[in-house]
Amino acid sequence: MITILSKLFIKDTMSADAKRGAYGKLCGLVGIFLNIVLFAIKFFAGIISNSIAITADAFNNLSDAGSSVVTLVGFKLSEQKPDARHPYGHGRIEYISGLIVSAVILLMAFEMLKDSVGKIIHPEETSFSLVVVLILLLSILGKCYMAFYNFRVGKKIDSATLRATGTDSLSDTISTIVVLVSAIVGHFTDLHIDGICGVIVGLFILWAGISTARETLSLLMGQPPEKEYVDSIEALVMNYNECIIGVHDLMVHDYGPGRKVISLHAEVPAEANILEIHDVIDNLEKTLAAECRCLATIHMDPVVTNDPTVDALKEEIKALLLAIDPVISMHDFRIVTGPTHTNVIFDIVIPFKFRIPERELLKLIDDKVKEQHGKTFFTVIQIDHQMV
């Protein structure tokens, strides 16, 4: 269905952002339609079978329809152009809509668990029919399809909201299988497990809500960029290796899908022509904007490349850091020599949870430098942390 509809309504002439929004809205509309249909037939099955588990599962589909409405509206609002109050666009509305979907799922899980516990305390007979079985089987197939297309399109357009919707559909599939098992067991045995199965359904939905909330909250709070994205940026920068000799301090700010702002430091030879380097940096920023879909700002760091003394000390410091821990990297190395002392200035990059406390690490490096060069050598070290 999604493939056919996308061919009808999503044109190749659309821009990448327009296509992305169209796919998101299409998935939202299809989700509304299918969930309402599933709610109607499962609610009917719950009434005729007097099953709280089936009825609860039906209302879960109704909440899913509401979630699809939120997804649809979220994609629509996120397409708004930047304005004076939101100069980087409205892309994070998509993340907010995902958070609202999570809240709806959690609320429905709470109500379902409450009703199911009541059914355990006061069990009731449930009826069984071939119609109920066929309805539940149809629901399982429908939810499997919804999970499939949400995951596929979510991966295609890199949408956390659609991936969360796919997870929700997958959990609904498992929940409905549990409900079907409950109906069959209740028919062929004297075991009244309808309420217990309702609790299981509620717990599955609770898990889905917590999972989607965690992902969308992480995006809103500012999670690290994906390693593949960072690697692609660094590879593009280092393609200009005739005048760029290193890259560091890469920062990625996510203002919504396709709305990233990045900044980085590019090391350039200090003896190079500054006008030529500036032209290269301008061209590189345009390349990054086109290929990585971002607004890029690059800071030039001049590095001395033809001083044997600096080069020798730099290699010595690299070996020192390697001996402490291979995970440590270094950049922005320079030496400032004065009449009474020498400052050895550089930045190091370590993981956020490094095995040595930062203050101890700085002292350790400084002590080792003084062992080799005397007490007139001082280290001035800036600690950065790995983004990925």
N, C-alpha and C positions, 0 to 999 in steps of 0.2 A: 504493500500500500504506500509506504513512505517513498519507495523508489519511483513508483508511477506518479505520485503527486509531485515529487521533486522535479521530475522531467517536465511536468505540465506548468509548474509555477516558478521554478528557479531557473533563470536563464544564464547561459554562459557569458553573456555580455555584462552581467552584474559585477560590481567590484567585490573584492574578497570580503570586506566588512558587510556589504549588503547580502551576499550569499550566506554568510554566517548567521546574520539576523533572520533571514528567510528560513533557513533550516531549523533554527530554534523555535520560531513561531509555528512552523508546520508541525513539529513534534508536539508542541503544546496543544494545538488544535486537535490533532489525532488522539492525543492522550485524553483530552476532555471527552471526546466522542466515545472512545472505547471504554473508559472507566464508567461513564454514565450507563452504557449498555450493560456492562458487567454488574454494576450495582443493581439495576432493575431486575435482572434475571436471578441474581443470587439472593436478593431480598425476597423475591417470590419463593425461591427454594427454602429459605429460612422460615418463612411463614407457614408453608405447607408441611414442613418437617418439624416445626417447633424447636429448632436448633439455635441456641445462642451463639455457637461457634460460627455457623453459616451466616447468621444475621450480622454478627460482629465483622466477619470478613467482608460482607456486602457494604457496610458503612465505611470500612477501610477503603474500598474502591471509590466511595463517594468523596472521601477526604482526598484521595488521589486525584479525582477530577478537579477539586478545588486547588490542589497543588499545581495541576497543569495550567489552571487559569493564572495563578501567580507567576508561573514560568513564562507564560505567553506575555503577560503584562511586563514582566521584568526585561525580556528581550526587546520589547517595543520601546520601553523607556530608556534602556541603555543605548539605543541608537541616536538619542538626541545629540545635537552638535554641541561642542564646547561653548560656554558663555562666560560672562564676567565673573559669576559666582563659582563656576566650575571650569576653570581654564583647561583642565586635562580631560574633559568629557564626563560622561555619566556611566561609564562601563561598569563601575562597582555596584550599580543597581542590580546587575545580574547576580552578584554574590549575595546581596541583601535578599533577593527573591529566593535564592537557595536556602538562606537562613530561615525565612518565613516558612518555606516548605518543611524544613526540619521541625519547626515549632508545631506545625499542624500535625505532623506524624507523631510527635511525642504526646500531644494532647489526646489524639485518637488512641494511642497505645494505653494511656492512663485510664481512659473510659472503658476500653475493652477489658483491661485487667480487672477493673472494679466489677463490671458485670459478670465476668467469668468466675471470679471468687464467689459472688453471690449464687451462681449456678452450682458451684461445688458444695456450698453450705446447704442449699435447697435444690437438690437435683430434680429434674423433670424428665418424663419420657419423651423421646424424640421418635418421629416416624421416619420410615425409609422407603424410598421409591426409586425406580429406574430414572424418573425425570430428574430427581435431585442429583443422582450420580452423573448423568449426562451434562447437567448444568455446571457441576463442579469441574468435570473434565474439560468442558468448553472454556471455563474460566482459567484453568491451568494453561491451556494452549494460548489463550489471549494474553495472559500475563507474560508467558515465555516470549511471545512475539514482541510485546512492549519492552521487555528487558533487552531483547536483541537489538531493536532499532535505536533505543536510547543509548545503549553502550556504543553502538557503531557510529551514530551521528555525533555523540559526545566526544568520541575519539577523533572523528573527522574534523570537527570544528574546535576541539580543545575546550569543552564546556564542562566545568565542575558541576553545574546545575543539572545538566542532562545525565552525567555519570551518576549523580546522586539519585536521580529519578530512575535510572536503570537498576541501581542497587535496591531501591524501594520495590520495583516491579519484581525483581528476583526474589526478594524476601516474601512478597505476596504470593509468589508461585509456591514456595515452600510452605507457607501458611495454609494455602488452600489444599495442598496435598495432605497436611496434617488434619484438616477439617474433613476431608474425604475419608481418611482412615478412621476418624472418630465415628462417622456415620455408618461405615461398614461394620466396625467392631460393635457398635451399639445395636445393630440389627441382628447380628449372628450370635451375640453373647448377651449376658445379663449385666455387663459392665457399663456403668454410666460415666463415660469419660468425656462427655461433651464439654463440661466446665473446665476440666484439665486441659483439653485441647484448646479451648478458648484462651487459657492462660499462656499456653505455648505460642499461639498466634500473636497474642499481645506482646510477649517477650521478643518475638522476631521483629515486630513492628518497632518496638522500643529500641532494639539494636540498630535498625535501619535509621531511625531518627537521630540517635546519638552519633552514628557514623557520618551522616550527611552534615550534621551540625558541626562536627569536628573539622571536616574539610572546608566548609564555607567560612567558619571562624578563622581558620588558619590563613585563608586567602585575604580576609579583611584585615587581620592583624599584621600581615606582612611576612609571608614565608620565604625561604631562600629560593632563588630561581632554579629551574631544572639544569642539571649538569650539561645536558645536550645543548641547551640554549647558550650557556656560558661558553662552552667549547666552540660553538659556531661563531660567536662574537670574537673570541680570541684568535680563531683561525683567520677570520676576515682581516683583523688588524695586522696580524703577522704576515699576511700576504704582501704588505708594503715593507718588506724587510730590507729594501734598499735604503730606507731612511728611518724605520722604526725598529728598535733593537730589543724592546721588551714592553710588556703591558702588565699593569697591576691596579689595585684599588678599584676593581670593577664593581659598580653598584647598580642594581636593577630595582626600579620602583614600579610596582604593578598598579595601574589605575583602571584595570579591567582588561578583558581579553582584547588583544590587538592595540592596547594603549599603554605601552611600556615606555618609561623614561630611564635612560641609562647614562652613567658617567664613568669615565675611566681615565687612568693616567698612562700616557704613551711615552716611553723612554726614547729620546732621540739624541744623536751625537751632539755634544756641546759645540763642536767646531763647525757644524753644518750651517748652511745659509738659512737664516730664520724665515725669510720670505718664501723660500722654496718649501721648507718644512710646513709652514702655515698653510700653503696651498694644498699640500698632500693631506693635512689634517682635515681641511674643509671637504675635500673629495671623499675622504674616508667616512666622515659624518653622513654625507649623502648616501654612500653605499650601505652603511649600517641601517639608515632609515628605510631604504628600499628593500633590502634583503632580510632584515630582522624585525621589520615593522615596529620601529621604535623612534623616539626622539633622543638623539645621541649628543652628548657634550664630552669633548676630549681635552684633557689638560696635558700640555707638553712638559715633560721632565727632562731637562738637559743632563746628559751623562758624559763624563770625561772618558774617552775611549783610547786616547793615545799617550797615557801617562803610565810608564812601567811600574812606578812605585804604587800608584793607586790600584793598578791591576793585580799586582802581587799581593797586596794586603787584602783586596777583595776576595781572591781565591783562598787566602788563608782563613778569612772569616767564614767563607762557605764551608770549608773543611771542618772548622770548629763547630759550626751549627749541625753539620751532618753527623759528627761524632756524638753530639748531645741527643739528637733524634732526627732521623731522616725526613720526618714529616715537616720540619721547619724549612721555610723558604725565605729568601731575602731579596729586597729590591731597594732602589733609591740610595745606592751606596756612594758616599763622598767623604772627603777628608778636608778638614779646615785646620791649618797649621798656624799657631801663634808663637810668640816669643817664649812663653812659659809652658805651654802644653799643646797637645794635639787632640782635636775632637774627631772621633770616628763615628760618622752619622749614617744610619741606615734603618730601614723598616724590616720587621720580620712578620711572617704570617704563620699563625698556629691555629689549631682547632679551638672551638669554644671551650671544650672540656679537656684541656691539656693536662697531662699527668704531673707537670711541675707548676706550682703557683707562679703567677706572672712576676711578682716581685723577686722571688727566688731565682727565676730564670734570668732576669735582667742582671742580677748580681753575679750569677754564675758566668755569664758571658763576659761581663766587665772584668771579673777576676782573671779569667783565662787570657784576655787581651793584655792585661797588665803583667801577667806572668811572662808573656812573650816580648813585650815592648817597654816595660817599665811603668812606673806610677804616673808619668806625665801623659800617658794615653788615656783618654776618657771616652767611653762609649755613650752615644746619645741615640737611644733606640725607641722607635715607635712600634707598638704592637698592633697588628691588624689581625682579624679573624677570618677564617675561611668561610666563604659564602655558601659553598656546596661541598 
